[in-house]
C-alpha cells in the first residue's frame, strides 16, 4: 500500500528533486518492468505450466492442476503484499529508510529470479516458493518506489512525473522483451529446447533488473526524515490502524468509494490476463516461446499508444466515460480470444487488450487522485494499490479453479469477461462531477 509518508513535513536537505534524480526514480519502473514482462507475462508462467509442473498434467494432457498451482502462487503472493504493505510503509516512515527497504525488496526479487533459472522439470514446489518470493518482493518494491513520489516535486507536478515513470516502464518492457526475443531466436536456431534457453532468459531478466535499478540507488535521495512520534510503538498495530482509518475516510466520499469498488472488480480481469494470457495462448493456440515474446512486445507498444490516445479522449469525454469505453474494449477482446481458432485471431484480441490496458490502468489511477481531497491523495492512492493487488489474487485464483474443475481454458477466459461486465455496471454508478465536487468542496 503506497501511502504518502506522514512525516513529509520533515524533509531533509534540498526541498525537491532535480531532473536527474527524477530520471533515477523513473529508472526503477524500467527495472521492475523487466520482471513483469518476462517472468509474469511472456515467459516463465507459461514455462511453469508447460515444463516445470508438466508431470502433474492429467491423463488427457490437460494442464488444469499446473495452472491452478500457478494461480495459487500468484494469489498468495498478492495477498502477502496486501497484508505486509501497511507494516512496511509504517517501518519506512518511522525509520526514514525506505531506500534501504527498497534495496532489500529488489535484492530478494532478483535473487529469487536467479533461483528460478536452476529449477528443473518436476521441481514444482521449489519453483512455487521462489516465484512467490519474487512476486511478493516485486510488489513490495512497487509500493516503496511509489512512496517516494510525493518527495520529488510539488503536488501540481506529481501527475506528469508519475506518467513519466509509467512511460519509462513501457520502454523497459520493450527493451527486455527485445533482448529476450533475440536470445530465444538464436537459441532455437541452434536447436535448443525451452529447458535450455528459458533458464538463461531468467538470468537475463535478473541482470537487466539489476542494471536498470542501479541509478535509483545511486542518485535518488532519501528526503523524508524519521518520524520520532513512532519510536517504541508497535508497527503492525500502527500500520493496520492507518489502513482502517483510510478505509473509514474513503467511505465518506461516495463516488470515490464506488470507483475503488469498480476498480477492484475490473482489475480482477486485468490481473488475470496479465498473469495467465501466455498460458491460454500456449495451451489453446499452441504459441511458441518466440510467438509469445513477439506478441507481448507488440502489445507493449499498443498499450503505450493506447495510454496516449485515451489520455486525449479522457480530457474530452471525462474519466468515467473513458473507463467505460475501455471496459467495452476488454469485453470485445475477451470475446475474440474465446472464439479464436487461429493465431491471428488472438493477435487481434491481444492488440485490443493493449489499447485498453494502458488506458484502464492510467485513467483509473488518475481519477482516484482527482477524487481525493487535498492532503489525502497519497492515502487514497494507497487504497488503489491495495485494490489492484487484491483483484489480482481474486481473478487469477478464479481462473485457476475454473480451469482445474473444467479442463476448459476457453470457459475460464470467458468467465474472466464477467469481471469487466460487472466493472462496467459499477462505473455507471460513479458520478464524476459529484466526486470532484466532494473532493474539492470538503476539507475533511
N, C-alpha and C positions, 0 to 999 in steps of 0.2 A: 504494500500500500504506500504509494508515494505521496506523502503529505508535505506541505510547506513546513519547514522547521519552525518550532515555536520560539527559537532563540535568534530569529533573523534580525531582531533589533540590535543584536550584538554582532557586528561584522568586523572581522579582523582586516588589517592592512587597508589597501585601497578599496573604495566603495564597490565598484563593479568591474567586470572582466574586460580585457582587451579583445580585439577581433581575433588575435592569435589564440587566446585562451578559449574563446567560444568555439573556434575551429577544433581545438584539442578536445573540448567537451563533446562536440559532434562526432569526433572520430570513434567514440565508444559505440555510437549507433552503427558505424561502419563495421566495427569489430563484432558486435553481437549478432549482426545480420548474417555473418558467415555461418553461425551456428543454426539459426532458424532456417536458412535456405538449404544448407547441405544436410544437416542432421535431421531436422524435424519435417522438412517438406520434400526435398528432392531425392535423398539417397538412403539414409540409414533406417528410417522407419519401415520402408518397403523391404529393405535388405533383412531386417529383423524377422519379418513375417515369412519372406521367401526362403531364407537360408538359415539364420540363427535358430529359429524355433520351428523349422520345417518338419522336424521329427514328430511334432505334435499335431500335424495335419491329419485330417480324417482319412478314412479308407478310400473315400471318393476323391481325395486330393483337395478337399476344401480346407481353407485356412481360417476357419472361424475361431478356433481356440488361440492360435498365434495372434490374430488380430485383437481378440479380447484381452490377452495378456498385455499387448502394447497399449491398449486403451486404459487398462488398469494403471500402468506406469504413468501415463500422461495425466490421468485423473488424480492419482496420489500426489504426484509432484506439484500439480497446480494447487491442490488443497494445502500442501505444505507451505507453498509461497503465501497463500492467503492467510494461513494461521500464524506464520512467523513474521510477516511483514510489519504488523504493529509493534512487535518486540524489537525487530531490527531497526525500525525507524526511531523508536524511543532510545535505543542504545546510541544510535548515531547522533541524535540531538543532545543527549546527556554528555557524551564524550567529546563531541565536536570532531569525530574521526570517521566520518562517512567514507572518506577516501581509502582508509585502511580496510574498512569493511568491504568496500567495492573491490579492493585488491584480493581479499580472501575469496569472495564470490567468483571473481574472474579466474583465479588460480584453480578453484575447485571444478569449474566448468571445463577449463582447458585440460586439466589432468584426467578428468573422467572421460573426455572425448578421446584423449590419447589411449586410455584404457580400453575403449571400445575397439580400437584397432587390433588388439591382441586377444579378442574373444572369438573363438571359433564356433562352427556349427554344433548345435546341441547344448552349448553352454548358455542357455537362455536365461537362467536365474542370475548369473553374473552380469549378463548384458542388461537385464532389467534393473539391477541395483545401480550399475554405472549410469544407465540412461536416466534413472530417477534422480541421481545426484546431479548430473549435468543439467537436466531440466530445471531442478529446484534452484541451483546456483545461477543459472541463466536468468530465471525470473526474479531472483533477489537482486542481481546486478542491474536488471532493467529498472527496478524500483529505485535503487540507490542512485543511479545516474540521473533519473528524473528529479530526485530530491535536490540536486544541485542547481536546477534551472532557476528557481527564484533568487539565487545568489548572483546570477550572472549579469542581470540588467534590470532596469526599472520595469514595472508591471506592463506598461504600454508596449514594450518591445519583446515581451516573452513569447507572444504568438508567432512572430516571424522567426525567432530563434528556435522554437520548438519545431516549426516547419522545416527549417534548415537541417536540423538533426534528422527529421523524418526522411527528407530527400537524400541525405547522406547515407542513410540506411539502405535505400534502394540501390545506390551506387555500390555500396559494399556487397550487397546481394548479387548484383550483376557481375562484379569482378570475381567474387569467389566461385560463382557458378561457371563463369567462363574458364577459369583456371581448372576447376574440377572436370569440366567437359573435355577440355583439350587433353588432360591426362587420361581420362577414361577412353577416349577415342584412340589415343596412342597405345594404351594397354590392350585394347581389344584388337588392334591391328597386329599385335604380337601373339594373339590367340589366348590371352589371359581371360580367366573367368572372374565373376564378381567376387569370389572368395579371395582372389589375389589382389584385385585393384581397389575394392571398397575399403579395406584397412588402410591403404595408403591415402585414400581420399580423406579418411578421418584424421590422419596426421597432417595433411594439407590444411584441413579446416582448423585444427588446433594451432598450427603455425600462423595462419592468416589472422586468426582471432588475436593471438599474442602480439603480432607485429602492429596491427591496427590499434590495439589498446595502449601501446607504449606512450604515444603523445598525450593521452589523457592523464596518465600517472606522472609524466614528466612536467607538463606545463599547466595543468588545471590546478588551481589553488583551493585550499580548504578555507572558506571565509567565515562561516558561522563558528562562533566560539562555544565552548562547553557551557551547558545550562546548569548553573550551580544549584538551582532550585530542585533538581532531580537527584542530587547527591544522597546516597544512602537509601533511596526508595526502591521499591520492587518494580523493575522494568516491565515484567509481564503484566502486573496489575495496571500500571500507567498506560501501557500500550493498548490494552483492551478497553480501558476506560475511555481513552481517546476515540477509539473506534465506535464505542457505544454512543458517545456524545455527538460524533459526526453523523451517525445514523439518525439520532434524535433531531439534530439541526436540519438535516435534509428533509425530514418528514414535514417540516413547517413550510416547505416550498413545494407546492403540489405538482407543478409541471416538471420541476427538476426530479422529483421522486418518480414520476411517471416515466420520464425519459430514461432514468437509470434502470427501471424495470424493463423497458423496451430493449435497452442495450444488453441487459443480462440475457434476454431471450434470444434476440437475433445473433448475438455473439456465440451462442451455443452452436449455431450453424456455421458461422465463420471459422471458429476454432476447429470444428470437425473437418472442414475442407482443408484447412492449413495442415493439419497433422495427418490426415488419412487419405487425401486425394491421390497421392502417389500409389498407395496400396490399391485403391479402386482401379487406377489406370493399369497397374501391373497385373492384377488378378483378373479383371474383366476383359480388358482390351489388349493384354499382353505387351504392354510397353516395356522396352528395354531400359537399362540404366541411362544410355545415351538419349533415348527418347524423352525420358523424364527430365534430364538436365536441360535439354534444349527447350522443352515446353515451359518449365519453370522460369528459365531465363527470359523467354519472350513474355511470360505473364508478368514478370517484374517490370518490364518496360511498359506493358499495358497498364499496370497498376499506377505507375508514375504518371503516365499520360492521363489516366482517369482522375487522379487526385487533382491535377491542374484543371482539367475540363470542368469537373464538378465544383471546383473552387469558384469558377465564374458563375456556374449555374446557381450555386448556393447564394452568391451575392444578389442575383436577380430574383430568385424564387423564394429564398429563405431556407434555413437548415432543415426544417421538418419535411417540406416538400422534396428537398434533395434526397434526404434519407429514404423517403417513401419510394422515390424513383429507383434508388439503389436496391431496395428490397424487391421490387418488381424484376429488376435485372437478375438478382440472385435466384428468384423463382424460375425465371426463364432458363438460366444456366443449369440449375438442378434438373429441370425437365429434359433439357437436351442431353445432359450427361446420363440420365436414367435411360433414355431411349437410344443412346449411342451404339451403333453397330460397327463402326469403323473408327480408326484413329483420328481421322479428320473431324469426325463429329465431336469427339472430346476436345480437340484443339479449339473448335469454335466455342464450346462451353467454357473452356479454360480462359479464353481471352475475354469473354463476358464477365467471368469471375474477376479477372484482373481489373477491368474497368470499374467494377462495383466495390472491390475490396479496398482500394486506396481511399475511395470516397466515403464508404461507410465507416471506416476507421477514423479518418481525419475529421469528418463532419460531426460525428458523434462526440468525439473528444472536445472539439471546439465549442459545441453547443452546451456541453456540461460546464465549460469555463464561462460561457456567456450567462448561463442561468445561475451562476454562483455569485452571491453578494460580495461586495468589496471586502478583502481580507480573508476570504474563505475559499478562494479558487484552488489553492493547493490542497486544502482539506477535502473538498468535494471531488477534485480530480483523483484523489486517493481512492475514493469510493468507485470511480470509474475504473481504476486499475483492478480493484477487488472484483468488480462485476465481470470484467473481461476474463480474468483468470478462473473465477468460479464457473463462468459459462463454458470455458474450455473443458473443465473437468466433467461437467454435466453432459455436454454434447458428445465428446469423444467416447465416454463410457456408454452412452445410449447407443451409438453406432456399433460399438464392440459387442454389446449384449444382443442387439438385433441380429448382427451378422453371425454370432455364435449360435443363437437359437434357431435361425432360419437357413443358415449357409447361403444366404442370398444378399450379395453386396448391392445389387440394384435396389432392392427393397429398403436396405439400410440407408442408402443415399436418398431415396425418395422421402423417407420419414424425416431425414435431416431438413428437407424443404419445409416441413411443418413449422420449424423454428422461425423461418423467415415470414411465413404467413401470419403467425401469431404476433411476431415483432411488428409487422406492418399494421396490424389492428391496434396494437398498443400505441404506436407512433401517432395514429389518427386521433388519439385522446389527448395528445400534448398540444397545448395552445402556446405557440412561440411568443406571441406578443404579450400574453399574460405572464409567461415565465420570465421574460426580460423585465417587465414592469415590477414583478415581485422581487427580482434580484436587485434592481437599482432604486426601488422605491422604499426599501426597508434596510435598516442598519443592523438588524438582528444578526 
